[in-house]
Amino acid sequence: MARYRGPRLKVCRTLGVILPGLTSESDLKRPFPPGQHGARRKGKMSNFKERMVEKQKLRFHYGIQEKQFRRYMVEAARLKGATGRNLITLLESRVDNVVWRLGLARTIPSARQMVVHGHVTINGVRTDRPNAQVKPGDVVAVHTKVRQKSFVAERLEHAASRVTPGYLQFDPATFSGKMVIRPEREDLPFECNPQAIVEYYSQQL
């Protein structure tokens, strides 16, 4: 399946929550599912659908395809500790997410574009892999060759108004941020139930 490029707020309305990595909108102006009868749809979701919705929240927020998401689940289950918490740590440690959390991009798709175009370095080494894992102690920075670009100045100004999560430190003077500790479940910027996702995949993996 190709990466989703359709209406972003439509996805948020379907899932019932604003996904800050997918859209820069702050709230749902129409907090009901899309479609002619969306406002009148009622009824309790099945357990399967509840779990699937939780999974879709993470998939669309981080912009990950199903096959890749399953690989993250396998890796999270292999690591020590709770699988759900490990999953959040792996996803939050992606370099495209770190660039977004530092405020250098308005959305994760925008941050991914920066990485793919070679505008981002990890410990001074340019990377073009959005899924590259950032570890505690690693420094993520804007490449020196693009720091004078107008769009970088705009994003630094935007970063000044953003709240940096506790696991990151941001230094606008050096166009860089450092991961000080591993991200945890509590660092996720929206409501999600990772355990429901583990249950969704429990009979598939």
Secondary structure, DSSP 8 states (H G I E B T S, - for coil): -----S-HHHHHHHHTS--TTT----S-SS-S-SSTTGGG------HHHHHHHHHHHHHHHHT--HHHHHHHHHHHHHSSS-HHHHHHHHHHTBHHHHHHHTTSSSSHHHHHHHHHTT-EEETTEEE--TT-B--TT-EEEE-GGGTTSHHHHHHHHHHTTS---TTEEEEGGGTEEEE-S---GGG-SS---HHHHHHHHTTT-
